[in-house]
Amino acid sequence: MLKKTQQKLKLLTKHVGRAFLGAWIIYALYLILLASPQYESQSQLIIKKSDGGSAFDASSLLMSSVTDAPLSTDSVLVEAFIKSQDMYRFLIENHGMNEHFQTDEADIFSRLSTGATTEDKYQYYLDHIDVTVDSSSAVITLQTKAFSAAYANTLNTAIIKHAEDFINNINNQLAKSKLKFAKSEHDIVEQKLQSSKQDLLEFQSKYNVLDPTAEGAASQQIAFSLEATLAQKRAELQTMSGMMSDIAPEMRNLKRQIKALQESVEQQKSQLNTANIGDSSDVTMTQLMAQYSDMQIQLQLAIQAYSSSLMTLENTRVETYQKLQHLITVERPTLPESNKYPQIIYNLVLFGVILCLIYAVGRIIVATIKEL
């Protein structure tokens, strides 16, 4: 039994070299005569963002430029989008990608089968694009393969344009969302400021007073002045009473002045103690001053909050601009003059090496069996 097996292996070894050589020749004839030429278009991209420095730093704004720091995460995002089914469907619907890959001008082994499933078509698309991201510079290299140089260039250009729209849409959505939130918060603060102003105006109109604090101080000053004059007149009356009778004209005139001053002082004190609210009730001037002071405090706080909110809104606008990202084309899609695939010499050498390795492994197995 072992002897028969050895004889069969010897016969197989005798013809396997010819079979491998025949396979290599058939593959060479396919590459040279039948394989459809495929062209490759290449482009290089990078994501950069505007950086204006501090929002209210004039020198930073003047020196604003585009940063060169690698944005690896964003570059990987672009890579994932290019390889996504959204990009695949876009190319099918707008650039007839499947029709090109299913053309009868391509050989049967290279073109996309008309009966291929959706998953197979998507995989075929992935096989005909190559996206790499440099880890140090974040430069994205895009390579597209097609059966014509013009379509390879068209495919590369279309992918770049759609990726740019994708980045811009993300930027616009994030910017609008952030600005909308900041604007809504600012509107709330602005409404509080307007409400505080309106409350103060209604207060002044209701009590027919512009500034109770200022008016109270003025009334108090007048009262002090009248009391000083009254004290002076009383001193004069006391002095004259020792020299004149009470019925003297000067004494009578001085008493009338003192009485008038007393009435004026009492009137001023009454005004300090009460302020009329229409015709039905009274409120003290002290209460008016306290209410007015509280409303002034609320108004000042509202003004400060408004100023802070306005500054925050402007900062948000500048920061949003600073963080806007742009997909910049470093190298435009090339228009190849000659096909890159199939790589005849490389493929034949590689196929020959593989056959030689298989043949060598087979010889080792056969030699091992012969020694048994």
C-alpha positions as CSV (number, residue, x, y, z in Angstrom):
1,M,0.0,0.0,0.0
2,L,2.8,2.4,0.9
3,K,4.7,1.4,-2.2
4,K,1.7,2.2,-4.4
5,T,1.3,5.6,-2.7
6,Q,4.9,6.5,-3.3
7,Q,4.6,5.6,-7.0
8,K,1.5,7.8,-7.4
9,L,3.3,10.7,-5.6
10,K,6.3,10.2,-7.9
11,L,4.1,10.4,-11.0
12,L,2.3,13.5,-9.6
13,T,5.6,15.2,-8.9
14,K,6.7,14.5,-12.4
15,H,3.8,16.4,-13.9
16,V,3.1,19.1,-11.2
17,G,6.0,21.3,-12.5
18,R,4.4,21.3,-16.0
19,A,1.0,22.1,-14.5
20,F,2.4,25.1,-12.5
21,L,4.2,26.4,-15.5
22,G,1.0,26.1,-17.6
23,A,-0.9,28.0,-14.9
24,W,1.7,30.7,-14.9
25,I,1.6,31.0,-18.7
26,I,-2.2,31.1,-18.7
27,Y,-2.2,33.9,-16.1
28,A,0.5,35.8,-18.1
29,L,-1.7,35.5,-21.3
30,Y,-4.7,36.9,-19.3
31,L,-2.7,39.8,-18.0
32,I,-1.2,40.7,-21.3
33,L,-4.1,40.0,-23.7
34,L,-7.4,40.1,-21.8
35,A,-7.1,42.1,-18.5
36,S,-8.7,45.5,-18.9
37,P,-6.5,48.5,-18.1
38,Q,-7.4,50.3,-14.9
39,Y,-6.4,53.9,-14.2
40,E,-5.8,55.5,-10.9
41,S,-6.4,59.1,-9.9
42,Q,-4.9,60.4,-6.7
43,S,-5.5,63.5,-4.5
44,Q,-4.5,64.7,-1.1
45,L,-6.7,66.4,1.4
46,I,-6.3,67.9,4.9
47,I,-8.8,69.3,7.4
48,K,-7.9,72.7,8.9
49,K,-9.8,75.1,11.1
50,S,-9.8,78.9,11.4
51,D,-8.1,80.1,14.6
52,G,-8.6,83.7,15.5
53,G,-7.1,83.6,19.0
54,S,-8.9,85.3,21.8
55,A,-12.3,86.7,21.0
56,F,-11.6,90.3,22.1
57,D,-7.8,90.3,21.5
58,A,-7.3,92.6,18.6
59,S,-3.8,91.5,17.9
60,S,-4.9,87.9,17.8
61,L,-7.7,88.6,15.4
62,L,-5.3,90.5,13.1
63,M,-2.9,87.5,13.2
64,S,-5.7,85.0,12.7
65,S,-4.7,82.2,10.4
66,V,-5.4,78.6,9.6
67,T,-3.8,76.2,12.1
68,D,-1.6,73.4,10.9
69,A,-2.0,71.1,13.9
70,P,-3.0,67.6,12.9
71,L,-6.6,66.8,13.3
72,S,-6.4,63.1,13.3
73,T,-9.9,62.5,14.6
74,D,-11.5,64.7,12.0
75,S,-9.4,63.1,9.3
76,V,-10.5,59.6,10.4
77,L,-14.1,60.9,10.3
78,V,-13.6,62.0,6.6
79,E,-12.0,58.6,5.9
80,A,-15.0,56.8,7.4
81,F,-17.5,59.0,5.4
82,I,-15.7,58.3,2.1
83,K,-15.9,54.5,2.8
84,S,-19.5,54.8,4.0
85,Q,-22.6,53.5,2.2
86,D,-23.9,57.1,2.0
87,M,-21.0,58.0,-0.2
88,Y,-21.5,54.8,-2.2
89,R,-25.2,55.6,-2.8
90,F,-24.3,59.2,-3.7
91,L,-21.9,58.0,-6.4
92,I,-24.4,55.5,-7.8
93,E,-27.3,58.0,-8.0
94,N,-25.3,61.1,-9.2
95,H,-22.3,59.7,-11.1
96,G,-23.4,56.3,-12.5
97,M,-20.6,54.4,-10.8
98,N,-22.1,51.0,-11.1
99,E,-22.9,51.5,-14.9
100,H,-19.2,52.3,-15.4
101,F,-17.9,49.3,-13.5
102,Q,-20.4,47.0,-15.3
103,T,-19.4,48.1,-18.8
104,D,-18.9,45.4,-21.4
105,E,-15.6,46.9,-22.4
106,A,-14.0,45.5,-19.2
107,D,-13.0,41.9,-19.0
108,I,-15.3,39.4,-17.2
109,F,-12.9,39.0,-14.3
110,S,-12.5,42.7,-13.6
111,R,-15.9,44.2,-14.2
112,L,-18.7,44.2,-11.7
113,S,-21.2,41.4,-12.2
114,T,-24.7,42.5,-13.2
115,G,-26.1,39.9,-10.8
116,A,-24.0,41.0,-7.8
117,T,-25.8,41.6,-4.5
118,T,-25.9,45.1,-2.9
119,E,-23.2,43.9,-0.4
120,D,-21.0,42.7,-3.3
121,K,-21.4,46.0,-5.2
122,Y,-20.5,48.0,-2.0
123,Q,-17.4,45.8,-1.5
124,Y,-16.4,46.3,-5.1
125,Y,-16.6,50.0,-4.5
126,L,-14.3,49.7,-1.5
127,D,-11.9,47.6,-3.5
128,H,-11.6,50.4,-6.1
129,I,-10.9,53.2,-3.6
130,D,-8.1,53.6,-1.2
131,V,-8.1,56.1,1.7
132,T,-5.1,56.5,4.0
133,V,-4.5,59.1,6.7
134,D,-0.9,60.1,7.7
135,S,-0.7,59.8,11.5
136,S,1.8,62.7,11.8
137,S,0.4,65.3,9.4
138,A,-3.2,64.1,9.1
139,V,-3.0,64.4,5.4
140,I,-5.7,62.2,3.7
141,T,-4.6,60.4,0.5
142,L,-7.4,59.4,-1.8
143,Q,-6.9,57.0,-4.7
144,T,-9.7,55.9,-7.1
145,K,-9.5,53.3,-9.8
146,A,-11.7,53.1,-12.9
147,F,-11.6,51.6,-16.4
148,S,-10.9,55.1,-17.9
149,A,-8.6,57.9,-16.9
150,A,-11.4,60.5,-17.2
151,Y,-13.8,58.6,-14.9
152,A,-11.1,57.9,-12.3
153,N,-10.6,61.6,-12.1
154,T,-14.4,62.3,-12.1
155,L,-14.9,59.8,-9.3
156,N,-12.1,61.3,-7.2
157,T,-13.4,64.8,-7.7
158,A,-17.0,63.8,-6.8
159,I,-15.8,62.1,-3.6
160,I,-13.9,65.2,-2.6
161,K,-16.9,67.5,-3.3
162,H,-19.3,65.4,-1.4
163,A,-16.9,65.1,1.6
164,E,-16.6,68.9,1.6
165,D,-20.4,69.3,1.7
166,F,-20.4,66.8,4.6
167,I,-17.9,68.7,6.6
168,N,-19.6,72.0,5.9
169,N,-23.0,70.6,6.9
170,I,-21.6,69.4,10.2
171,N,-20.0,72.8,10.8
172,N,-23.1,74.7,10.0
173,Q,-25.3,72.5,12.2
174,L,-23.0,72.8,15.2
175,A,-22.5,76.5,14.7
176,K,-26.2,77.2,14.3
177,S,-27.0,75.1,17.4
178,K,-24.4,76.8,19.5
179,L,-25.4,80.3,18.4
180,K,-29.1,79.6,18.7
181,F,-28.6,78.5,22.4
182,A,-26.5,81.6,23.1
183,K,-29.0,83.9,21.4
184,S,-31.9,82.4,23.3
185,E,-30.1,83.0,26.6
186,H,-29.3,86.5,25.6
187,D,-33.0,87.1,24.6
188,I,-34.1,86.0,28.1
189,V,-31.6,88.4,29.7
190,E,-32.7,91.2,27.4
191,Q,-36.4,90.6,28.3
192,K,-35.5,90.9,32.0
193,L,-33.8,94.2,31.3
194,Q,-36.7,95.5,29.4
195,S,-39.1,94.3,32.2
196,S,-37.0,96.1,34.8
197,K,-37.1,99.3,32.8
198,Q,-40.8,99.1,32.3
199,D,-41.4,98.5,36.1
200,L,-39.3,101.6,36.9
201,L,-41.3,103.7,34.4
202,E,-44.6,102.5,35.8
203,F,-43.4,103.2,39.3
204,Q,-42.4,106.8,38.4
205,S,-45.7,107.3,36.5
206,K,-47.8,105.8,39.3
207,Y,-46.4,108.0,42.1
208,N,-45.7,111.0,39.8
209,V,-42.1,111.1,40.9
210,L,-38.8,111.0,39.0
211,D,-36.4,110.1,41.8
212,P,-37.8,109.8,45.3
213,T,-34.3,109.7,46.8
214,A,-33.3,113.0,45.2
215,E,-36.7,114.7,45.9
216,G,-36.6,113.5,49.5
217,A,-33.1,114.9,50.0
218,A,-34.2,118.2,48.4
219,S,-37.3,118.4,50.7
220,Q,-35.2,117.6,53.7
221,Q,-32.7,120.3,52.8
222,I,-35.5,122.8,52.4
223,A,-36.9,121.8,55.8
224,F,-33.5,122.2,57.5
225,S,-33.2,125.7,55.9
226,L,-36.6,126.7,57.1
227,E,-35.9,125.4,60.6
228,A,-32.7,127.4,60.7
229,T,-34.6,130.6,59.6
230,L,-37.3,129.9,62.2
231,A,-34.8,129.5,65.0
232,Q,-33.2,132.8,63.9
233,K,-36.6,134.6,64.0
234,R,-37.5,133.2,67.4
235,A,-34.1,134.5,68.7
236,E,-35.0,137.9,67.3
237,L,-38.4,137.8,68.9
238,Q,-37.0,136.9,72.2
239,T,-34.5,139.8,72.0
240,M,-37.1,142.4,70.8
241,S,-39.6,141.2,73.5
242,G,-37.4,142.8,76.2
243,M,-37.4,146.1,74.4
244,M,-40.9,146.4,72.8
245,S,-44.4,145.7,73.8
246,D,-46.3,142.9,72.2
247,I,-48.6,145.3,70.3
248,A,-45.7,147.0,68.5
249,P,-45.8,146.7,64.7
250,E,-42.4,145.1,64.6
251,M,-43.3,142.5,67.2
252,R,-46.5,141.7,65.3
253,N,-44.7,141.4,62.0
254,L,-42.1,139.1,63.5
255,K,-44.7,136.9,65.0
256,R,-46.5,136.6,61.7
257,Q,-43.2,135.6,60.0
258,I,-42.5,133.0,62.8
259,K,-46.0,131.5,62.3
260,A,-45.6,131.3,58.5
261,L,-42.2,129.6,59.0
262,Q,-43.7,127.1,61.4
263,E,-46.4,126.2,58.9
264,S,-43.8,125.8,56.1
265,V,-41.7,123.5,58.3
266,E,-44.7,121.4,59.2
267,Q,-45.7,121.2,55.5
268,Q,-42.2,120.1,54.5
269,K,-42.1,117.5,57.2
270,S,-45.5,116.2,56.1
271,Q,-44.3,115.9,52.5
272,L,-41.3,113.9,53.8
273,N,-43.6,111.5,55.8
274,T,-46.3,110.9,53.1
275,A,-46.7,110.9,49.4
276,N,-50.2,110.8,47.8
277,I,-51.2,107.8,45.7
278,G,-54.2,109.0,43.8
279,D,-57.0,110.0,46.0
280,S,-57.5,107.0,48.1
281,S,-54.4,106.1,50.2
282,D,-51.0,107.3,51.3
283,V,-47.6,105.8,51.4
284,T,-44.6,107.1,53.3
285,M,-41.7,108.8,51.4
286,T,-39.4,106.3,53.2
287,Q,-41.3,103.4,51.6
288,L,-41.2,105.1,48.2
289,M,-37.4,105.5,48.6
290,A,-37.0,101.9,49.6
291,Q,-39.1,100.6,46.7
292,Y,-37.2,102.9,44.3
293,S,-33.9,101.7,45.6
294,D,-34.8,98.1,45.2
295,M,-36.0,98.7,41.6
296,Q,-32.7,100.6,40.9
297,I,-30.7,97.6,42.2
298,Q,-32.8,95.2,40.0
299,L,-32.2,97.5,37.0
300,Q,-28.5,97.7,37.6
301,L,-28.3,93.9,38.0
302,A,-30.2,93.5,34.7
303,I,-27.9,95.9,32.9
304,Q,-24.8,94.0,34.2
305,A,-26.4,90.6,33.2
306,Y,-27.2,92.1,29.7
307,S,-23.6,93.3,29.3
308,S,-22.2,89.9,30.3
309,S,-24.7,88.1,28.0
310,L,-23.9,90.3,25.1
311,M,-20.2,89.7,25.6
312,T,-20.8,86.0,25.8
313,L,-22.8,86.1,22.6
314,E,-20.0,87.9,20.8
315,N,-17.5,85.4,22.2
316,T,-19.6,82.5,21.0
317,R,-19.7,84.0,17.5
318,V,-16.0,84.4,17.4
319,E,-15.3,81.0,18.9
320,T,-17.7,79.4,16.5
321,Y,-15.8,80.9,13.6
322,Q,-12.5,79.8,15.1
323,K,-13.7,76.2,15.2
324,L,-15.0,76.1,11.7
325,Q,-13.3,73.3,9.8
326,H,-12.5,73.2,6.1
327,L,-11.5,70.3,3.9
328,I,-8.7,71.7,1.9
329,T,-7.4,70.0,-1.3
330,V,-3.6,69.8,-1.0
331,E,-3.3,67.9,-4.3
332,R,-6.0,68.0,-6.9
333,P,-7.2,64.7,-8.4
334,T,-4.7,63.7,-11.1
335,L,-5.7,62.7,-14.6
336,P,-3.6,59.6,-15.4
337,E,-2.0,59.3,-18.8
338,S,-1.4,55.5,-18.5
339,N,-3.0,52.7,-16.7
340,K,-1.5,51.6,-13.4
341,Y,-3.3,48.2,-13.3
342,P,-2.8,45.5,-14.0
343,Q,0.8,45.5,-12.9
344,I,1.9,42.7,-15.2
345,I,5.5,42.2,-14.1
346,Y,4.7,42.5,-10.4
347,N,1.7,40.1,-10.6
348,L,3.6,37.5,-12.6
349,V,6.6,37.6,-10.3
350,L,4.3,37.3,-7.3
351,F,2.3,34.5,-8.8
352,G,5.5,32.7,-9.8
353,V,6.9,33.0,-6.3
354,I,3.6,31.6,-4.8
355,L,3.7,28.6,-7.3
356,C,7.3,28.0,-6.4
357,L,6.6,28.0,-2.7
358,I,3.7,25.6,-3.2
359,Y,5.9,23.3,-5.4
360,A,8.6,23.4,-2.8
361,V,6.2,22.5,0.0
362,G,4.8,19.7,-2.1
363,R,8.3,18.3,-2.8
364,I,9.1,18.3,0.9
365,I,5.9,16.4,1.6
366,V,6.6,13.9,-1.1
367,A,10.2,13.4,0.1
368,T,8.9,12.8,3.6
369,I,6.5,10.2,2.4
370,K,9.2,8.4,0.4
371,E,11.4,8.0,3.5
372,L,8.6,6.3,5.4
